[in-house]
């Protein structure tokens, strides 16, 4: 689990782990920007959890 993954260092760590095949659960403070996977994370097979 990576907290603060909606921006900055947390986002970088989450993307780095995902590129290495780690299944990552991300959280962030702001709902709107992080409520959907970004194009970069979609390329890593990211998906929303229900």
Secondary structure, 3 states (H helix, E strand, C coil): CECCCCCHHHHHHHHHHHHCCCCCCECCCCHHHHCCCCHHHHCCCCCCCC
